[in-house]
Amino acid sequence: MNLTDVTLREGDQMPGRSFTADEKIESAHALDDLGIPYIQPGFPVTGEKDQRVVSELAGTTDADIVALARALESDIDVALDTDADVVEIFVSASDKHLEHLLGMSRAEMLSMLGEAVDYIRAHDRPAHVTLADAFRTNHDQLCEIIATVPDAEFISLADSVGVRTPATVRQYLERLDGYINFDRLGVHFHDDMGCATANALTAYYAGVGKVDASIAGLGERAGNSALEEVIVACSIEHGDNLGIDSSKLVPICRSVLDTLGEEYGQSKAVLGAAIAEHESGIHTAAMLSDPATLESFDPELFGGQRRLVFGKPTGESSARHLLQRAGIDPDAETVTAYLDALAAKGPLDLEEALLLAEREHGE
């Protein structure tokens, strides 16, 4: 499965955000270093900033740079002028969106879509298609749209309002089996009901060829499928790192968020420092014995770092482990004295706690 990173385009559309061209370009190069196959940094017709971003990135990355466009020749011309590797067009698929967003009939949309893909292909550029609100579009209508664009490299189904759950995503995809080669099928999820990453993983299990995702789920409203969560889940459960350099995942995702001025919580899955921090006496004792006891994955696999904290909550078992690791006999008197020292000097990390043991109780 391929990943398209949409952090720079989706994140820039959030209310109150306006990433600079330089921020987007720096972030895209970091994502390229991670090994993301497709990066969608902007929507060129929206203005000079995104035109510059796509133009300056095109031809400088291993990733294919994707320019977003509506299914209009005027939009496509601007995207083509940036020399983007791929032009991705989007149209509304559902009756609700056709009526209230585009104000056109289904026949008009199909004609516009087919002509747009042909236009891109005539300019020797790959065409990707995203079908907005596809997961609220009935099966026969989806099949009709898919049949209209046989030359599109990817056709992505978008859950534009985040209304689907893994069960309904699976049902939608199962019904499309036989109507499209799943290697050409993509998905794009929003997180309004908290299901975007789970939905992306459901699509992965179904065998889709491409998933859109963004770092920390950045995107409009509740955001999108979280890039780092999708990568870690596939890597841990299936041994599939999706072609990504796993060892760089956490530091690069954090650096991109820093570049963009975006914050993330310390308890944020995968990225937050707190997910690999342990202080409870029972927990630290187990972690000193076998870290897998209380961790779903070794954070160092993805460039993160485990942090054990010792101080007042530290229990006797942890104290004994620490003293033994420092080469000190953990008799009852020494353990009690060491616990008093930890309570007075803590909180300490593992290295500091070992130094304290050597200083207080070493020969």
NUMI-731788 format. One line per field, with one value per atom (N, C-alpha, C): residue in one letter; atom name; x, y, z. Coordinates in steps of 0.02 Angstrom, whole numbers, m for minus. Example, Ala and Ser with C-alpha at 12.3 -4.5 7.8 and 13.67 -1.06 7.14 Angstrom:
fivo	A  A  A  S  S  S
bake	N  CA  C  N  CA  C
px	660  615  660  642  684  645
py	m284  m225  m165  m112  m53  2
pz	390  390  390  354  357  394
END
This chain:
fivo	M  M  M  N  N  N  L  L  L  T  T  T  D  D  D  V  V  V  T  T  T  L  L  L  R  R  R  E  E  E  G  G  G  D  D  D  Q  Q  Q  M  M  M  P  P  P  G  G  G  R  R  R  S  S  S  F  F  F  T  T  T  A  A  A  D  D  D  E  E  E  K  K  K  I  I  I  E  E  E  S  S  S  A  A  A  H  H  H  A  A  A  L  L  L  D  D  D  D  D  D  L  L  L  G  G  G  I  I  I  P  P  P  Y  Y  Y  I  I  I  Q  Q  Q  P  P  P  G  G  G  F  F  F  P  P  P  V  V  V  T  T  T  G  G  G  E  E  E  K  K  K  D  D  D  Q  Q  Q  R  R  R  V  V  V  V  V  V  S  S  S  E  E  E  L  L  L  A  A  A  G  G  G  T  T  T  T  T  T  D  D  D  A  A  A  D  D  D  I  I  I  V  V  V  A  A  A  L  L  L  A  A  A  R  R  R  A  A  A  L  L  L  E  E  E  S  S  S  D  D  D  I  I  I  D  D  D  V  V  V  A  A  A  L  L  L  D  D  D  T  T  T  D  D  D  A  A  A  D  D  D  V  V  V  V  V  V  E  E  E  I  I  I  F  F  F  V  V  V  S  S  S  A  A  A  S  S  S  D  D  D  K  K  K  H  H  H  L  L  L  E  E  E  H  H  H  L  L  L  L  L  L  G  G  G  M  M  M  S  S  S  R  R  R  A  A  A  E  E  E  M  M  M  L  L  L  S  S  S  M  M  M  L  L  L  G  G  G  E  E  E  A  A  A  V  V  V  D  D  D  Y  Y  Y  I  I  I  R  R  R  A  A  A  H  H  H  D  D  D  R  R  R  P  P  P  A  A  A  H  H  H  V  V  V  T  T  T  L  L  L  A  A  A  D  D  D  A  A  A  F  F  F  R  R  R  T  T  T  N  N  N  H  H  H  D  D  D  Q  Q  Q  L  L  L  C  C  C  E  E  E  I  I  I  I  I  I  A  A  A  T  T  T  V  V  V  P  P  P  D  D  D  A  A  A  E  E  E  F  F  F  I  I  I  S  S  S  L  L  L  A  A  A  D  D  D  S  S  S  V  V  V  G  G  G  V  V  V  R  R  R  T  T  T  P  P  P  A  A  A  T  T  T  V  V  V  R  R  R  Q  Q  Q  Y  Y  Y  L  L  L  E  E  E  R  R  R  L  L  L  D  D  D  G  G  G  Y  Y  Y  I  I  I  N  N  N  F  F  F  D  D  D  R  R  R  L  L  L  G  G  G  V  V  V  H  H  H  F  F  F  H  H  H  D  D  D  D  D  D  M  M  M  G  G  G  C  C  C  A  A  A  T  T  T  A  A  A  N  N  N  A  A  A  L  L  L  T  T  T  A  A  A  Y  Y  Y  Y  Y  Y  A  A  A  G  G  G  V  V  V  G  G  G  K  K  K  V  V  V  D  D  D  A  A  A  S  S  S  I  I  I  A  A  A  G  G  G  L  L  L  G  G  G  E  E  E  R  R  R  A  A  A  G  G  G  N  N  N  S  S  S  A  A  A  L  L  L  E  E  E  E  E  E  V  V  V  I  I  I  V  V  V  A  A  A  C  C  C  S  S  S  I  I  I  E  E  E  H  H  H  G  G  G  D  D  D  N  N  N  L  L  L  G  G  G  I  I  I  D  D  D  S  S  S  S  S  S  K  K  K  L  L  L  V  V  V  P  P  P  I  I  I  C  C  C  R  R  R  S  S  S  V  V  V  L  L  L  D  D  D  T  T  T  L  L  L  G  G  G  E  E  E  E  E  E  Y  Y  Y  G  G  G  Q  Q  Q  S  S  S  K  K  K  A  A  A  V  V  V  L  L  L  G  G  G  A  A  A  A  A  A  I  I  I  A  A  A  E  E  E  H  H  H  E  E  E  S  S  S  G  G  G  I  I  I  H  H  H  T  T  T  A  A  A  A  A  A  M  M  M  L  L  L  S  S  S  D  D  D  P  P  P  A  A  A  T  T  T  L  L  L  E  E  E  S  S  S  F  F  F  D  D  D  P  P  P  E  E  E  L  L  L  F  F  F  G  G  G  G  G  G  Q  Q  Q  R  R  R  R  R  R  L  L  L  V  V  V  F  F  F  G  G  G  K  K  K  P  P  P  T  T  T  G  G  G  E  E  E  S  S  S  S  S  S  A  A  A  R  R  R  H  H  H  L  L  L  L  L  L  Q  Q  Q  R  R  R  A  A  A  G  G  G  I  I  I  D  D  D  P  P  P  D  D  D  A  A  A  E  E  E  T  T  T  V  V  V  T  T  T  A  A  A  Y  Y  Y  L  L  L  D  D  D  A  A  A  L  L  L  A  A  A  A  A  A  K  K  K  G  G  G  P  P  P  L  L  L  D  D  D  L  L  L  E  E  E  E  E  E  A  A  A  L  L  L  L  L  L  L  L  L  A  A  A  E  E  E  R  R  R  E  E  E  H  H  H  G  G  G  E  E  E
bake	N  CA  C  N  CA  C  N  CA  C  N  CA  C  N  CA  C  N  CA  C  N  CA  C  N  CA  C  N  CA  C  N  CA  C  N  CA  C  N  CA  C  N  CA  C  N  CA  C  N  CA  C  N  CA  C  N  CA  C  N  CA  C  N  CA  C  N  CA  C  N  CA  C  N  CA  C  N  CA  C  N  CA  C  N  CA  C  N  CA  C  N  CA  C  N  CA  C  N  CA  C  N  CA  C  N  CA  C  N  CA  C  N  CA  C  N  CA  C  N  CA  C  N  CA  C  N  CA  C  N  CA  C  N  CA  C  N  CA  C  N  CA  C  N  CA  C  N  CA  C  N  CA  C  N  CA  C  N  CA  C  N  CA  C  N  CA  C  N  CA  C  N  CA  C  N  CA  C  N  CA  C  N  CA  C  N  CA  C  N  CA  C  N  CA  C  N  CA  C  N  CA  C  N  CA  C  N  CA  C  N  CA  C  N  CA  C  N  CA  C  N  CA  C  N  CA  C  N  CA  C  N  CA  C  N  CA  C  N  CA  C  N  CA  C  N  CA  C  N  CA  C  N  CA  C  N  CA  C  N  CA  C  N  CA  C  N  CA  C  N  CA  C  N  CA  C  N  CA  C  N  CA  C  N  CA  C  N  CA  C  N  CA  C  N  CA  C  N  CA  C  N  CA  C  N  CA  C  N  CA  C  N  CA  C  N  CA  C  N  CA  C  N  CA  C  N  CA  C  N  CA  C  N  CA  C  N  CA  C  N  CA  C  N  CA  C  N  CA  C  N  CA  C  N  CA  C  N  CA  C  N  CA  C  N  CA  C  N  CA  C  N  CA  C  N  CA  C  N  CA  C  N  CA  C  N  CA  C  N  CA  C  N  CA  C  N  CA  C  N  CA  C  N  CA  C  N  CA  C  N  CA  C  N  CA  C  N  CA  C  N  CA  C  N  CA  C  N  CA  C  N  CA  C  N  CA  C  N  CA  C  N  CA  C  N  CA  C  N  CA  C  N  CA  C  N  CA  C  N  CA  C  N  CA  C  N  CA  C  N  CA  C  N  CA  C  N  CA  C  N  CA  C  N  CA  C  N  CA  C  N  CA  C  N  CA  C  N  CA  C  N  CA  C  N  CA  C  N  CA  C  N  CA  C  N  CA  C  N  CA  C  N  CA  C  N  CA  C  N  CA  C  N  CA  C  N  CA  C  N  CA  C  N  CA  C  N  CA  C  N  CA  C  N  CA  C  N  CA  C  N  CA  C  N  CA  C  N  CA  C  N  CA  C  N  CA  C  N  CA  C  N  CA  C  N  CA  C  N  CA  C  N  CA  C  N  CA  C  N  CA  C  N  CA  C  N  CA  C  N  CA  C  N  CA  C  N  CA  C  N  CA  C  N  CA  C  N  CA  C  N  CA  C  N  CA  C  N  CA  C  N  CA  C  N  CA  C  N  CA  C  N  CA  C  N  CA  C  N  CA  C  N  CA  C  N  CA  C  N  CA  C  N  CA  C  N  CA  C  N  CA  C  N  CA  C  N  CA  C  N  CA  C  N  CA  C  N  CA  C  N  CA  C  N  CA  C  N  CA  C  N  CA  C  N  CA  C  N  CA  C  N  CA  C  N  CA  C  N  CA  C  N  CA  C  N  CA  C  N  CA  C  N  CA  C  N  CA  C  N  CA  C  N  CA  C  N  CA  C  N  CA  C  N  CA  C  N  CA  C  N  CA  C  N  CA  C  N  CA  C  N  CA  C  N  CA  C  N  CA  C  N  CA  C  N  CA  C  N  CA  C  N  CA  C  N  CA  C  N  CA  C  N  CA  C  N  CA  C  N  CA  C  N  CA  C  N  CA  C  N  CA  C  N  CA  C  N  CA  C  N  CA  C  N  CA  C  N  CA  C  N  CA  C  N  CA  C  N  CA  C  N  CA  C  N  CA  C  N  CA  C  N  CA  C  N  CA  C  N  CA  C  N  CA  C  N  CA  C  N  CA  C  N  CA  C  N  CA  C  N  CA  C  N  CA  C  N  CA  C  N  CA  C  N  CA  C  N  CA  C  N  CA  C  N  CA  C  N  CA  C  N  CA  C  N  CA  C  N  CA  C  N  CA  C  N  CA  C  N  CA  C  N  CA  C  N  CA  C  N  CA  C  N  CA  C  N  CA  C  N  CA  C  N  CA  C  N  CA  C  N  CA  C  N  CA  C  N  CA  C  N  CA  C  N  CA  C  N  CA  C  N  CA  C  N  CA  C  N  CA  C  N  CA  C  N  CA  C  N  CA  C  N  CA  C  N  CA  C  N  CA  C  N  CA  C  N  CA  C  N  CA  C  N  CA  C  N  CA  C  N  CA  C  N  CA  C  N  CA  C  N  CA  C  N  CA  C  N  CA  C  N  CA  C  N  CA  C  N  CA  C  N  CA  C  N  CA  C  N  CA  C  N  CA  C  N  CA  C  N  CA  C  N  CA  C  N  CA  C  N  CA  C  N  CA  C  N  CA  C  N  CA  C  N  CA  C  N  CA  C  N  CA  C  N  CA  C  N  CA  C  N  CA  C  N  CA  C  N  CA  C  N  CA  C  N  CA  C  N  CA  C  N  CA  C  N  CA  C  N  CA  C  N  CA  C  N  CA  C  N  CA  C  N  CA  C  N  CA  C  N  CA  C  N  CA  C  N  CA  C  N  CA  C  N  CA  C  N  CA  C  N  CA  C  N  CA  C  N  CA  C  N  CA  C  N  CA  C  N  CA  C  N  CA  C  N  CA  C  N  CA  C  N  CA  C  N  CA  C  N  CA  C  N  CA  C  N  CA  C  N  CA  C  N  CA  C  N  CA  C
px	42  0  44  25  60  27  67  41  48  m5  m1  m4  48  45  9  m43  m84  m78  m27  m18  m16  22  36  m23  m65  m124  m183  m197  m253  m241  m180  m165  m171  m151  m153  m225  m272  m342  m379  m345  m378  m389  m444  m457  m400  m381  m328  m258  m250  m183  m165  m102  m76  m1  14  84  118  181  217  244  262  291  354  397  459  446  396  379  356  315  291  348  392  447  494  512  556  523  459  423  419  407  402  468  524  589  600  576  581  539  479  436  467  500  534  589  624  677  649  586  553  536  530  516  444  405  335  333  294  296  260  206  170  162  176  167  123  68  22  29  71  86  38  m3  m46  m95  m131  m187  m171  m132  m101  m149  m210  m254  m273  m261  m279  m233  m176  m134  m60  m23  48  87  66  104  107  50  50  81  74  108  183  209  282  303  264  281  287  236  237  292  300  352  422  436  503  517  465  474  479  443  440  511  527  591  648  634  687  679  627  614  608  622  608  533  496  423  394  337  300  262  270  235  168  115  47  15  m10  m46  m121  m158  m230  m264  m319  m356  m429  m473  m541  m541  m595  m599  m616  m575  m584  m519  m523  m462  m421  m453  m417  m376  m406  m369  m311  m327  m277  m218  m232  m178  m130  m157  m113  m72  m103  m67  m12  m28  22  80  66  119  170  151  198  246  234  274  267  210  196  201  223  229  161  111  44  m6  m61  m117  m174  m198  m254  m315  m367  m429  m481  m525  m579  m646  m695  m764  m810  m869  m919  m950  m959  m988  m1060  m1078  m1145  m1196  m1259  m1313  m1315  m1304  m1306  m1254  m1193  m1139  m1149  m1174  m1186  m1238  m1289  m1342  m1321  m1290  m1279  m1209  m1161  m1094  m1079  m1096  m1080  m1139  m1198  m1257  m1260  m1245  m1247  m1274  m1293  m1321  m1265  m1283  m1234  m1205  m1246  m1222  m1170  m1183  m1135  m1069  m1073  m1013  m972  m1005  m970  m935  m968  m938  m877  m884  m830  m770  m784  m731  m693  m730  m697  m654  m679  m640  m578  m584  m526  m470  m488  m437  m404  m444  m417  m370  m387  m347  m279  m279  m216  m174  m205  m168  m140  m176  m152  m90  m79  m18  35  28  78  91  38  45  m2  18  m28  m86  m145  m204  m228  m234  m267  m335  m383  m451  m472  m500  m532  m606  m647  m719  m744  m762  m785  m851  m858  m918  m936  m884  m896  m930  m916  m944  m1017  m1045  m1118  m1148  m1114  m1137  m1154  m1211  m1231  m1186  m1188  m1142  m1145  m1203  m1209  m1180  m1191  m1164  m1087  m1060  m987  m958  m989  m965  m968  m1020  m1026  m970  m953  m898  m832  m819  m757  m750  m805  m803  m789  m804  m795  m721  m679  m608  m561  m562  m518  m444  m427  m357  m330  m371  m346  m302  m242  m196  m224  m253  m286  m353  m402  m466  m477  m479  m485  m555  m580  m647  m638  m671  m664  m725  m711  m763  m759  m787  m775  m800  m851  m878  m865  m822  m804  m861  m905  m967  m964  m910  m907  m865  m879  m843  m811  m765  m733  m781  m837  m885  m914  m934  m965  m913  m852  m798  m785  m781  m770  m825  m888  m944  m940  m925  m919  m865  m807  m752  m766  m796  m812  m857  m905  m951  m917  m860  m824  m777  m766  m721  m748  m707  m728  m745  m757  m774  m712  m661  m599  m543  m486  m427  m408  m405  m393  m325  m279  m214  m224  m280  m295  m341  m361  m410  m375  m396  m370  m426  m407  m455  m430  m477  m462  m515  m493  m541  m534  m590  m591  m612  m593  m596  m653  m706  m760  m790  m790  m815  m759  m697  m640  m620  m639  m627  m578  m547  m508  m450  m411  m355  m380  m430  m458  m487  m518  m545  m489  m435  m378  m349  m345  m320  m367  m432  m481  m470  m457  m444  m379  m329  m266  m279  m319  m334  m372  m411  m449  m405  m344  m298  m297  m320  m319  m247  m239  m173  m145  m187  m163  m207  m175  m210  m183  m227  m207  m202  m150  m142  m102  m108  m71  m40  15  50  5  0  m42  m115  m134  m203  m222  m173  m189  m236  m288  m334  m396  m440  m500  m543  m578  m622  m583  m601  m567  m504  m489  m427  m436  m380  m377  m346  m339  m302  m231  m207  m141  m87  m44  9  50  73  118  81  17  m21  m31  m46  m55  10  67  131  149  141  159  114  49  2  18  32  48  115  162  228  225  190  188  145  86  40  56  86  94  165  212  281  289  244  244  253  312  324  304  269  242  297  358  413  443  423  446  508  553  611  586  568  536  578  643  686  684  659  656  586  538  468  453  467  449  488  554  589  568  555  536  466  420  352  353  391  396  427  479  512  466  425  378  327  301  253  285  348  384  392  410  419  354  299  233  202  234  207  147  142  86  105  63  75  43  68  37  45  m3  m3  50  72  123  96  29  m1  m24  m4  m23  6  m36  m13  47  96  158  205  180  224  236  189  195  247  285  337  308  247  218  201  193  174  230  292  348  381  342  367  331  370  341  370  326  348  320  260  230  278  281  326  317  255  241  263  249  265  340  377  449  484  460  490  482  422  410  451  456  493  568  595  665  677  626  631  621  566  550  505  532  492  428  427  367  308  321  266  213  235  188  193  225  230  206  166  142  197  246  303  362  421  482  486  483  483  545  601  662  658  612  603  583  549  523  557  615  653  632  589  569  616  599  642  601  619  586  616  573  597  566  609  587  603  555  562  560  608  613  612  576  571  528  485  444  400  370  326  364  431  469  460  449  439  501  495  552  579  534  556  599  577  615  683  682  744  794  770  815  845  802  826  880  869  917  983  978  1039  1078  1043  1077  1110  1075  1104  1166  1168  1225  1280  1268  1318  1320  1263  1259  1212  1231  1190  1127  1068  1006  979  1017  990  937  897  840  859  914  934  954  990  1012  952  905  845  807  798  761  797  862  901  899  902  901  833  779  712  706  734  733  771  828  868  830  797  758  701  667  612  637  697  725  752  782  816  774  723  684  640  609  611  677  702  764  752  790  785  829  831  866  940  972  1044  1057  1016  1025  1013  963  948  1006  1037  1094  1154  1164  1219  1208  1145  1129  1144  1127  1140  1215  1254  1327  1356  1330  1356  1338  1276  1252  1272  1279  1287  1344  1379  1436  1495  1538  1597  1651
py	m60  0  62  111  175  226  273  328  393  434  503  546  586  631  695  711  771  823  816  862  935  949  1018  1051  1011  1039  1041  985  982  1029  1026  1067  1141  1161  1232  1256  1211  1230  1236  1219  1225  1299  1315  1385  1414  1475  1509  1489  1444  1423  1454  1468  1490  1475  1413  1393  1434  1454  1491  1442  1470  1428  1394  1431  1402  1346  1354  1301  1238  1248  1190  1155  1193  1163  1125  1155  1121  1057  1060  1002  946  965  915  878  914  880  832  850  804  742  751  694  650  681  642  600  627  590  530  534  478  422  439  388  386  439  441  442  398  396  454  481  536  591  653  711  761  779  828  893  939  998  1057  1054  1112  1105  1160  1166  1228  1221  1278  1334  1317  1370  1419  1402  1447  1506  1505  1565  1552  1607  1606  1562  1561  1522  1449  1418  1346  1333  1380  1372  1370  1414  1414  1350  1328  1268  1208  1197  1139  1145  1204  1215  1202  1227  1219  1147  1111  1042  994  1009  964  950  886  866  866  883  886  831  791  740  670  620  551  539  571  566  600  575  610  667  727  786  791  794  793  862  888  952  938  966  957  1006  985  1029  1006  1054  1035  1008  976  946  999  1051  1107  1119  1132  1144  1201  1253  1310  1290  1249  1224  1179  1135  1086  1121  1173  1210  1240  1268  1296  1241  1183  1127  1102  1097  1074  1123  1187  1238  1233  1201  1193  1135  1096  1036  982  981  928  860  810  743  712  730  702  758  756  802  760  780  745  790  766  805  776  819  796  820  777  794  767  794  768  706  655  592  583  608  596  644  624  668  732  724  782  834  811  857  886  845  870  927  918  968  1031  1022  1079  1110  1073  1102  1121  1076  1090  1119  1103  1127  1100  1037  1007  936  911  844  792  730  676  668  675  668  722  783  838  824  798  782  728  676  622  646  689  717  759  801  845  804  751  709  673  642  606  652  711  759  783  791  814  762  699  647  642  645  643  702  760  820  812  786  775  724  669  617  642  687  716  758  780  818  774  708  659  662  671  673  621  584  537  575  546  577  534  566  534  569  531  557  545  595  587  601  554  561  583  647  675  644  630  602  534  497  433  383  386  337  351  404  414  413  379  371  298  285  215  176  111  67  75  76  81  146  200  265  265  235  230  190  135  93  132  172  213  263  295  344  309  252  215  196  174  154  213  273  334  352  331  353  293  251  191  208  269  287  324  334  364  314  336  291  267  314  298  332  298  327  320  377  375  392  352  364  404  461  505  501  491  497  570  614  686  716  685  713  666  616  571  534  507  477  401  371  298  268  204  165  106  70  13  m37  m50  m100  m78  m15  8  19  38  44  m25  m76  m143  m164  m149  m167  m131  m66  m28  m58  m73  m99  m169  m211  m279  m278  m231  m228  m204  m170  m146  m198  m252  m305  m332  m330  m353  m296  m236  m178  m133  m141  m104  m145  m145  m175  m135  m167  m130  m97  m118  m83  m11  3  71  109  77  107  141  202  238  258  282  305  368  408  471  479  479  480  543  565  618  589  623  594  620  643  675  629  564  517  477  499  466  401  390  325  329  386  394  345  337  291  219  202  134  119  169  159  148  185  176  106  81  13  m39  m27  m72  m75  m17  m15  m52  m45  m82  m157  m181  m253  m275  m230  m247  m248  m221  m223  m163  m105  m45  m25  10  28  92  134  199  226  257  289  359  409  477  482  515  524  587  612  672  664  697  692  717  678  694  704  680  688  758  803  873  877  917  925  962  975  1013  978  1017  994  949  885  839  809  825  800  736  705  647  587  533  475  497  476  497  454  487  453  406  433  394  334  341  286  230  248  198  159  195  162  115  138  96  35  45  m12  m65  m44  m93  m127  m90  m118  m168  m151  m194  m256  m246  m303  m347  m318  m356  m356  m325  m324  m285  m238  m200  m126  m100  m29  18  m9  30  66  39  69  130  142  202  185  233  224  231  176  176  210  203  230  306  338  411  438  393  415  468  454  500  566  565  630  672  640  680  708  668  693  751  744  799  861  851  909  946  908  941  982  953  990  1053  1047  1106  1159  1137  1184  1220  1184  1213  1251  1248  1282  1247  1181  1142  1104  1106  1072  1003  960  894  878  843  827  776  779  731  660  654  587  568  605  589  521  477  411  417  375  370  429  491  550  578  571  602  567  607  578  535  551  516  444  425  356  307  332  288  310  341  364  326  300  258  281  290  312  269  242  201  147  135  85  17  m6  m72  m73  m17  m14  m14  28  32  m34  m69  m134  m182  m184  m227  m205  m139  m114  m130  m128  m146  m219  m260  m332  m348  m321  m334  m278  m232  m174  m192  m250  m269  m283  m288  m301  m246  m184  m128  m82  m105  m65  m106  m74  m108  m113  m69  m72  m36  m55  m22  46  101  167  179  146  157  131  83  59  115  166  220  287  283  343  379  347  376  353  370  353  335  280  260  301  321  357  328  299  275  329  343  396  366  385  358  415  403  454  427  469  450  389  382  324  258  261  200  150  87  35  m7  m53  m95  m136  m164  m207  m167  m107  m64  m46  m30  m12  m69  m131  m189  m197  m190  m195  m143  m83  m29  m42  m62  m76  m134  m186  m242  m220  m178  m154  m112  m78  m37  m78  m145  m189  m186  m169  m161  m214  m245  m296  m263  m284  m251  m281  m276  m300  m252  m274  m235  m164  m158  m92  m46  m73  m33  m11  m57  m40  17  13  66  133  132  194  223  178  201  231  200  227  297  307  374  424  402  447  464  414  427  476  467  513  584  590  657  689  649  677  674  632  622  680  678  622  621  560  549  501  509  460  400  349  287  300  337  350  387  437  475  431  386  342  294  269  224  261  323  363  376  389  400  337  279  216  207  220  213  263  324  376  364  340  331  264  213  146  107  136  100  100  52  47  96
pz	0  0  0  m40  m43  3  26  67  28  31  9  71  83  140  119  159  144  200  243  299  276  223  204  169  137  105  154  186  233  293  320  379  365  305  286  278  271  263  329  384  449  466  498  517  558  540  577  559  510  489  423  415  350  349  331  327  272  283  232  180  122  69  94  129  154  203  246  294  258  206  169  132  102  64  110  167  215  241  256  281  229  166  113  104  109  103  162  221  278  266  241  225  171  124  72  102  151  185  222  242  275  227  162  112  90  103  82  5  m27  m101  m136  m104  m133  m81  m101  m56  m93  m60  m89  m49  m72  m32  m43  m95  m105  m163  m171  m218  m260  m314  m348  m369  m389  m413  m357  m294  m239  m234  m267  m265  m274  m272  m287  m238  m174  m125  m144  m156  m172  m240  m286  m351  m342  m300  m286  m251  m202  m164  m211  m251  m295  m347  m375  m426  m399  m338  m310  m288  m271  m250  m309  m363  m421  m447  m454  m481  m431  m368  m317  m265  m269  m218  m250  m209  m231  m234  m189  m188  m249  m273  m325  m292  m320  m294  m329  m288  m313  m306  m362  m362  m365  m318  m316  m363  m395  m440  m443  m456  m474  m545  m564  m631  m683  m684  m730  m767  m832  m870  m841  m817  m789  m728  m684  m626  m648  m694  m717  m750  m789  m822  m771  m717  m665  m633  m620  m591  m638  m702  m751  m756  m750  m755  m698  m643  m587  m598  m650  m664  m611  m577  m529  m563  m525  m552  m567  m526  m531  m522  m561  m549  m522  m463  m432  m433  m466  m471  m424  m401  m357  m383  m375  m392  m338  m333  m287  m316  m273  m296  m273  m215  m187  m214  m214  m235  m193  m128  m83  m102  m115  m133  m203  m249  m316  m315  m275  m272  m235  m176  m132  m138  m166  m174  m246  m294  m364  m403  m382  m418  m489  m497  m564  m561  m618  m622  m621  m609  m610  m680  m730  m799  m815  m791  m802  m766  m706  m668  m703  m727  m760  m823  m860  m920  m903  m852  m831  m806  m768  m741  m797  m842  m896  m939  m954  m994  m957  m891  m851  m851  m841  m842  m910  m963  m1031  m1043  m1017  m1026  m992  m932  m896  m933  m954  m989  m1055  m1088  m1151  m1141  m1079  m1062  m1030  m1041  m1018  m944  m906  m833  m803  m752  m720  m687  m690  m659  m601  m543  m486  m477  m452  m443  m371  m339  m274  m281  m256  m259  m191  m186  m123  m102  m38  m9  m40  m61  m94  m48  17  62  80  51  55  m15  m60  m129  m140  m173  m178  m226  m220  m254  m330  m359  m431  m457  m420  m440  m436  m385  m380  m438  m454  m509  m575  m584  m645  m649  m593  m593  m609  m577  m588  m661  m692  m762  m809  m786  m827  m835  m787  m789  m786  m837  m837  m839  m860  m866  m805  m753  m692  m656  m635  m601  m534  m496  m433  m430  m400  m385  m310  m275  m203  m181  m135  m106  m42  m38  20  65  129  181  205  165  172  237  267  330  388  379  434  464  420  445  450  424  421  477  491  541  505  537  503  473  507  481  414  409  347  292  311  262  231  273  247  199  217  174  106  107  45  0  30  m11  m36  4  m18  m79  m81  m137  m201  m194  m254  m283  m246  m270  m336  m387  m453  m500  m472  m514  m525  m483  m492  m461  m494  m464  m402  m344  m282  m280  m324  m328  m352  m386  m410  m362  m310  m265  m206  m191  m133  m86  m27  22  56  79  113  168  231  286  329  357  407  473  527  594  638  607  645  698  686  736  768  758  789  757  694  661  603  590  528  523  576  573  569  609  607  538  506  439  388  396  351  357  418  428  400  405  375  299  269  197  180  223  214  213  262  266  203  173  113  51  56  0  m45  m20  m64  m79  m135  m157  m128  m98  m75  m19  31  86  95  101  118  194  219  291  304  366  385  453  464  528  584  637  695  675  615  591  573  561  545  485  491  436  459  411  426  478  517  571  619  623  669  640  577  547  507  491  446  481  444  470  488  546  569  536  499  462  506  563  606  637  651  680  629  567  514  504  501  489  547  609  666  670  660  664  612  551  498  512  539  554  611  665  724  712  682  674  615  562  500  473  510  486  421  409  346  363  349  365  308  258  202  163  165  128  161  223  260  300  309  353  425  455  521  574  571  623  626  573  571  584  594  595  647  710  763  758  750  746  686  628  570  579  604  615  665  718  767  736  694  664  616  579  533  572  627  668  697  718  743  688  629  573  558  561  546  604  663  721  751  740  765  828  877  940  940  983  993  1067  1093  1164  1183  1245  1269  1271  1270  1269  1200  1148  1080  1060  1034  1012  966  977  939  952  946  948  1017  1062  1128  1171  1209  1253  1308  1330  1388  1373  1310  1295  1311  1316  1332  1397  1441  1506  1561  1609  1662  1728  1778  1844  1900  1892  1944  1967  2032  2058  2027  2021  1991  1919  1883  1812  1800  1837  1824  1841  1891  1907  1848  1819  1762  1702  1691  1633  1639  1700  1710  1695  1707  1695  1621  1591  1521  1496  1456  1434  1397  1363  1326  1371  1437  1484  1479  1469  1471  1410  1358  1297  1237  1195  1135  1082  1086  1040  1071  1050  1073  1038  1074  1041  999  1017  979  908  895  827  780  807  765  781  813  827  891  931  995  1050  1112  1168  1229  1261  1324  1381  1428  1487  1550  1592  1657  1708  1752  1801  1871  1911  1979  2030  2085  2137  2194  2220  2277  2263  2200  2188  2180  2175  2162  2219  2202  2252  2264  2310  2330  2272  2232  2177  2127  2110  2064  2095  2160  2193  2191  2202  2199  2129  2077  2008  1995  2017  2005  2041  2103  2142  2110  2089  2057  1992  1954  1891  1903  1961  1979  2013  2020  2050  2126  2156  2229  2257  2314  2346  2375  2352  2375  2439  2493  2557  2582  2631  2653  2675  2713  2737  2680  2631  2574  2532  2522  2483  2516  2582  2618  2611  2620  2615  2544  2496  2426  2408  2433  2421  2452  2510  2541  2498  2471  2428  2364  2334  2274  2287  2344  2361  2370  2398  2411  2347  2303  2244  2181  2180  2118  2100  2041  1993  1954  1941  1905  1848  1794  1740  1758  1715  1732  1745  1702  1710  1776  1790  1852  1914  1909  1966  1978  1925  1933  1963  1941  1969  2043  2062  2132  2173  2146  2181  2192  2141  2147  2197  2195  2240  2313  2323  2392  2422  2380  2407  2377  2329  2300  2347  2337  2380  2358
END
